[in-house]
Amino acid sequence: MCGAVRYVIDGPVRDVWNCHCDRCQRWTGHFTAAAGCRRDHLRLIADDTLEWYRPDEWPDVAYGFCRRCGSSLFWKVIAVPPGASEQKLDHIAIWAGTLDPPTGLSTELAIYAEDASDYYTLDTSIETHPRDPQEILEN
């Protein structure tokens, strides 16, 4: 929002996933619409105010935000739980609303749909999963 955190993506960008989990709802005030890319394709141009929040109850992930204006920006896995794919460490989710238009992206997936709040209606035109489909995240 304030422009203090700026980035460029030097590589392919994954289409948008809507995440309806409780954590994303609390973090953003709504469900999260996030694109994604490989971490090594995300180049931070300005990051003096970038802060990472690691929830005590879920220490394997971190949420990136601007400490000046409070904008939610990123989500990443920082430690892989036993049995999960190491590939998760290579990617970062980027809140789609922080991308400059035209993005050329479309919304392709909804996850944690069973956690969706009662005040909005899920988009039935996209693939929807009640929880976090592991096979999608590992591809």
Backbone as CSV, one residue per row, in Angstrom:
resi,resn,N_x,N_y,N_z,CA_x,CA_y,CA_z,C_x,C_y,C_z
1,MET,0.821,-1.185,0.000,0.000,0.000,0.000,0.866,1.251,0.000
2,CYS,1.897,1.272,0.824,2.742,2.463,0.923,3.904,2.440,-0.059
3,GLY,4.192,1.286,-0.668,5.273,1.177,-1.638,6.641,0.928,-1.033
4,ALA,6.717,0.763,0.263,8.016,0.548,0.903,8.599,-0.829,0.595
5,VAL,7.747,-1.813,0.345,8.206,-3.133,-0.082,7.861,-3.263,-1.560
6,ARG,8.882,-3.493,-2.372,8.665,-3.653,-3.809,9.417,-4.887,-4.275
7,TYR,8.870,-5.545,-5.273,9.469,-6.775,-5.776,9.209,-6.934,-7.256
8,VAL,9.998,-7.805,-7.873,9.840,-8.198,-9.268,9.900,-9.718,-9.292
9,ILE,9.123,-10.316,-10.169,9.161,-11.771,-10.342,9.834,-12.058,-11.671
10,ASP,10.968,-12.716,-11.616,11.753,-13.054,-12.798,11.565,-14.525,-13.145
11,GLY,10.361,-14.893,-13.526,10.073,-16.279,-13.869,8.584,-16.502,-13.912
12,PRO,8.169,-17.749,-14.138,6.743,-18.064,-14.225,6.018,-17.795,-12.905
13,VAL,4.769,-17.379,-13.035,3.921,-17.111,-11.877,2.740,-18.076,-11.924
14,ARG,2.507,-18.762,-10.803,1.372,-19.679,-10.700,0.079,-18.884,-10.642
15,ASP,-0.970,-19.405,-11.266,-2.276,-18.761,-11.177,-2.734,-18.688,-9.728
16,VAL,-3.792,-17.976,-9.498,-4.256,-17.632,-8.153,-5.001,-18.790,-7.505
17,TRP,-4.663,-19.015,-6.232,-5.378,-19.956,-5.383,-6.053,-19.160,-4.286
18,ASN,-7.311,-19.463,-4.047,-8.027,-18.866,-2.919,-7.907,-19.813,-1.730
19,CYS,-7.378,-19.312,-0.631,-7.262,-20.124,0.577,-8.249,-19.603,1.613
20,HIS,-9.121,-20.496,2.064,-10.179,-20.130,3.004,-9.884,-20.605,4.423
21,CYS,-8.631,-20.996,4.712,-8.316,-21.490,6.052,-8.486,-20.378,7.088
22,ASP,-8.668,-20.795,8.326,-8.861,-19.831,9.415,-7.705,-18.849,9.526
23,ARG,-6.479,-19.327,9.355,-5.312,-18.443,9.496,-5.305,-17.355,8.432
24,CYS,-5.571,-17.725,7.184,-5.594,-16.719,6.116,-6.716,-15.709,6.342
25,GLN,-7.851,-16.182,6.825,-8.946,-15.253,7.109,-8.550,-14.260,8.195
26,ARG,-7.873,-14.737,9.222,-7.445,-13.855,10.317,-6.355,-12.883,9.846
27,TRP,-5.451,-13.396,8.992,-4.318,-12.590,8.536,-4.755,-11.459,7.608
28,THR,-5.712,-11.740,6.728,-6.092,-10.746,5.720,-7.444,-10.088,5.971
29,GLY,-8.242,-10.670,6.837,-9.587,-10.157,7.046,-10.598,-10.736,6.069
30,HIS,-10.179,-11.672,5.247,-11.030,-12.315,4.242,-10.278,-13.569,3.820
31,PHE,-10.709,-14.256,2.786,-9.883,-15.354,2.304,-8.709,-14.772,1.515
32,THR,-7.675,-15.575,1.359,-6.492,-15.123,0.638,-6.588,-15.521,-0.823
33,ALA,-6.265,-14.601,-1.697,-6.110,-14.867,-3.125,-4.623,-14.698,-3.408
34,ALA,-3.937,-15.819,-3.648,-2.483,-15.770,-3.778,-1.992,-16.428,-5.057
35,ALA,-1.139,-15.715,-5.755,-0.373,-16.295,-6.846,0.856,-16.922,-6.204
36,GLY,1.763,-17.414,-6.980,2.963,-17.990,-6.407,4.073,-18.101,-7.425
37,CYS,5.278,-18.278,-6.914,6.433,-18.471,-7.783,7.524,-19.181,-6.996
38,ARG,8.563,-19.572,-7.695,9.742,-20.099,-7.014,10.376,-18.953,-6.239
39,ARG,10.897,-19.252,-5.073,11.528,-18.208,-4.251,12.678,-17.534,-4.966
40,ASP,13.440,-18.304,-5.742,14.578,-17.696,-6.429,14.158,-16.838,-7.618
41,HIS,12.872,-16.827,-7.949,12.354,-15.939,-8.995,11.790,-14.635,-8.424
42,LEU,11.647,-14.571,-7.109,11.159,-13.352,-6.454,12.364,-12.499,-6.070
43,ARG,12.441,-11.321,-6.663,13.556,-10.415,-6.379,13.016,-9.192,-5.662
44,LEU,13.458,-8.999,-4.427,13.032,-7.839,-3.647,13.851,-6.628,-4.062
45,ILE,13.158,-5.564,-4.464,13.814,-4.324,-4.873,13.950,-3.386,-3.680
46,ALA,12.933,-3.370,-2.844,12.944,-2.579,-1.608,12.299,-3.426,-0.528
47,ASP,13.015,-3.639,0.570,12.464,-4.509,1.621,12.827,-4.048,3.029
48,ASP,13.174,-2.787,3.188,13.548,-2.284,4.517,12.440,-2.441,5.546
49,THR,11.183,-2.417,5.102,10.072,-2.528,6.042,9.413,-3.906,6.003
50,LEU,10.001,-4.852,5.261,9.444,-6.202,5.204,9.718,-6.912,6.524
51,GLU,8.670,-7.433,7.115,8.753,-8.160,8.388,8.110,-9.531,8.177
52,TRP,8.605,-10.529,8.887,8.054,-11.877,8.801,7.476,-12.272,10.154
53,TYR,6.203,-12.655,10.143,5.518,-13.116,11.344,5.451,-14.637,11.316
54,ARG,5.908,-15.274,12.396,5.843,-16.729,12.548,4.931,-17.060,13.718
55,PRO,3.746,-17.579,13.421,2.817,-17.911,14.506,3.375,-19.007,15.416
56,ASP,3.227,-18.825,16.718,3.700,-19.821,17.684,3.055,-21.182,17.455
57,GLU,1.770,-21.178,17.108,1.044,-22.439,16.950,1.308,-23.106,15.600
58,TRP,1.981,-22.410,14.688,2.287,-22.973,13.366,3.656,-22.465,12.935
59,PRO,4.725,-22.897,13.599,6.057,-22.322,13.403,6.742,-22.703,12.088
60,ASP,6.105,-23.560,11.284,6.721,-23.985,10.026,6.480,-23.015,8.875
61,VAL,5.708,-21.958,9.119,5.400,-20.990,8.062,5.682,-19.573,8.547
62,ALA,5.748,-18.657,7.575,5.941,-17.250,7.904,5.089,-16.406,6.970
63,TYR,4.535,-15.338,7.525,3.717,-14.390,6.782,4.501,-13.094,6.631
64,GLY,4.682,-12.631,5.394,5.413,-11.395,5.147,4.469,-10.217,5.059
65,PHE,4.860,-9.119,5.716,4.027,-7.909,5.693,4.918,-6.678,5.791
66,CYS,4.355,-5.538,5.461,5.064,-4.269,5.584,4.801,-3.704,6.975
67,ARG,5.863,-3.481,7.722,5.671,-2.969,9.079,5.306,-1.488,9.089
68,ARG,5.462,-0.791,7.955,5.054,0.619,7.895,3.538,0.758,7.745
69,CYS,2.968,0.070,6.754,1.534,0.243,6.494,0.691,-0.961,6.886
70,GLY,1.341,-2.098,7.175,0.617,-3.288,7.604,0.122,-4.185,6.486
71,SER,0.436,-3.875,5.234,-0.053,-4.684,4.118,0.456,-6.116,4.190
72,SER,-0.446,-7.072,3.993,-0.093,-8.483,3.872,0.467,-8.701,2.475
73,LEU,1.586,-9.416,2.376,2.253,-9.551,1.086,2.554,-10.987,0.668
74,PHE,3.121,-11.773,1.589,3.657,-13.083,1.231,3.325,-14.136,2.287
75,TRP,3.496,-15.394,1.876,3.400,-16.543,2.775,4.402,-17.561,2.284
76,LYS,5.143,-18.179,3.216,6.098,-19.203,2.807,6.254,-20.256,3.891
77,VAL,6.622,-21.440,3.447,6.973,-22.528,4.352,8.451,-22.351,4.680
78,ILE,8.783,-22.403,5.965,10.187,-22.229,6.350,10.803,-23.499,6.939
79,ALA,9.973,-24.464,7.259,10.450,-25.769,7.727,9.424,-26.807,7.310
80,VAL,9.877,-27.892,6.776,8.969,-28.923,6.272,8.692,-29.943,7.362
81,PRO,7.410,-30.139,7.707,7.064,-31.162,8.699,7.422,-32.554,8.194
82,PRO,7.628,-33.501,9.084,7.952,-34.877,8.669,6.909,-35.416,7.691
83,GLY,7.379,-36.029,6.626,6.495,-36.626,5.630,6.036,-35.682,4.538
84,ALA,6.323,-34.387,4.661,5.912,-33.421,3.635,7.028,-33.261,2.605
85,SER,6.662,-32.708,1.477,7.607,-32.533,0.385,8.545,-31.355,0.629
86,GLU,9.827,-31.574,0.386,10.822,-30.499,0.485,10.570,-29.420,-0.559
87,GLN,9.816,-29.756,-1.613,9.531,-28.813,-2.691,8.817,-27.563,-2.174
88,LYS,8.084,-27.686,-1.075,7.371,-26.543,-0.511,8.325,-25.415,-0.139
89,LEU,9.573,-25.747,0.180,10.548,-24.724,0.562,10.983,-23.870,-0.615
90,ASP,10.759,-24.353,-1.832,11.202,-23.646,-3.032,10.231,-22.580,-3.509
91,HIS,9.039,-22.506,-2.922,7.999,-21.627,-3.432,7.558,-20.602,-2.391
92,ILE,6.966,-19.537,-2.900,6.418,-18.499,-2.029,5.070,-18.072,-2.603
93,ALA,4.115,-17.846,-1.731,2.809,-17.332,-2.141,2.865,-15.805,-2.073
94,ILE,2.274,-15.181,-3.064,2.270,-13.722,-3.179,0.824,-13.272,-3.285
95,TRP,0.401,-12.407,-2.385,-0.982,-11.954,-2.410,-1.247,-11.288,-3.754
96,ALA,-2.242,-11.804,-4.465,-2.529,-11.387,-5.835,-2.834,-9.892,-5.935
97,GLY,-3.421,-9.328,-4.902,-3.741,-7.903,-4.923,-2.526,-6.997,-4.893
98,THR,-1.345,-7.565,-4.627,-0.120,-6.755,-4.623,0.563,-6.732,-5.985
99,LEU,0.057,-7.515,-6.931,0.629,-7.550,-8.277,0.087,-6.389,-9.110
100,ASP,0.956,-5.789,-9.904,0.513,-4.722,-10.803,-0.264,-5.319,-11.966
101,PRO,-1.440,-4.760,-12.267,-2.187,-5.243,-13.426,-1.595,-4.674,-14.723
102,PRO,-1.806,-5.308,-15.833,-2.523,-6.572,-15.969,-1.650,-7.747,-15.552
103,THR,-2.216,-8.650,-14.770,-1.442,-9.785,-14.265,-1.409,-10.942,-15.255
104,GLY,-2.469,-11.068,-16.061,-2.569,-12.202,-16.959,-2.916,-13.497,-16.243
105,LEU,-3.236,-13.397,-14.958,-3.540,-14.579,-14.155,-5.035,-14.802,-14.057
106,SER,-5.402,-16.008,-13.662,-6.803,-16.296,-13.365,-6.850,-17.115,-12.082
107,THR,-8.010,-17.153,-11.464,-8.182,-17.938,-10.250,-8.480,-19.369,-10.673
108,GLU,-7.659,-20.315,-10.187,-7.798,-21.694,-10.651,-8.223,-22.676,-9.575
109,LEU,-8.126,-22.297,-8.296,-8.301,-23.288,-7.248,-8.730,-22.624,-5.949
110,ALA,-9.543,-23.349,-5.177,-9.888,-22.932,-3.811,-9.534,-24.070,-2.875
111,ILE,-8.814,-23.729,-1.803,-8.448,-24.742,-0.819,-8.999,-24.357,0.551
112,TYR,-9.094,-25.352,1.424,-9.690,-25.187,2.759,-11.114,-24.626,2.666
113,ALA,-11.837,-25.072,1.661,-13.192,-24.573,1.441,-14.114,-24.862,2.619
114,GLU,-13.860,-25.935,3.366,-14.732,-26.240,4.506,-14.575,-25.223,5.629
115,ASP,-13.531,-24.410,5.592,-13.343,-23.357,6.591,-13.905,-22.005,6.148
116,ALA,-14.467,-21.947,4.941,-14.990,-20.680,4.428,-16.022,-20.091,5.386
117,SER,-15.975,-18.793,5.544,-16.906,-18.122,6.440,-18.317,-18.130,5.862
118,ASP,-19.289,-17.888,6.724,-20.686,-17.931,6.288,-21.150,-16.655,5.595
119,TYR,-20.336,-15.623,5.536,-20.793,-14.363,4.946,-20.526,-14.247,3.447
120,TYR,-19.820,-15.233,2.843,-19.616,-15.189,1.400,-19.877,-16.555,0.787
121,THR,-20.089,-16.556,-0.517,-20.393,-17.766,-1.265,-19.154,-18.189,-2.047
122,LEU,-18.810,-19.457,-1.946,-17.673,-19.980,-2.696,-17.940,-19.921,-4.191
123,ASP,-16.900,-19.685,-4.964,-16.983,-19.655,-6.421,-17.024,-21.099,-6.927
124,THR,-18.158,-21.538,-7.408,-18.315,-22.925,-7.854,-17.742,-23.163,-9.251
125,SER,-17.247,-22.121,-9.901,-16.692,-22.293,-11.240,-15.220,-22.723,-11.215
126,ILE,-14.607,-22.775,-10.016,-13.216,-23.196,-9.926,-13.112,-24.493,-9.121
127,GLU,-12.035,-25.227,-9.344,-11.786,-26.459,-8.604,-11.699,-26.129,-7.117
128,THR,-12.410,-26.911,-6.306,-12.498,-26.628,-4.874,-12.168,-27.884,-4.069
129,HIS,-11.367,-27.691,-3.010,-11.000,-28.781,-2.116,-11.378,-28.400,-0.692
130,PRO,-11.922,-29.353,0.072,-12.339,-29.037,1.435,-11.163,-28.689,2.350
131,ARG,-10.000,-29.284,2.109,-8.813,-29.027,2.929,-7.646,-28.651,2.020
132,ASP,-6.445,-29.008,2.414,-5.223,-28.729,1.671,-4.824,-29.983,0.900
133,PRO,-5.086,-30.030,-0.389,-4.778,-31.245,-1.150,-3.271,-31.395,-1.368
134,GLN,-2.652,-32.282,-0.646,-1.198,-32.467,-0.665,-0.667,-32.716,-2.079
135,GLU,-1.427,-33.486,-2.864,-0.924,-33.827,-4.208,-0.801,-32.592,-5.095
136,ILE,-1.634,-31.593,-4.898,-1.540,-30.359,-5.687,-0.307,-29.565,-5.268
137,LEU,-0.068,-29.476,-3.984,1.054,-28.702,-3.492,2.399,-29.319,-3.857
138,GLU,2.430,-30.612,-4.103,3.684,-31.264,-4.431,3.963,-31.278,-5.918
139,ASN,3.047,-30.837,-6.749,3.252,-30.798,-8.211,3.718,-29.443,-8.659
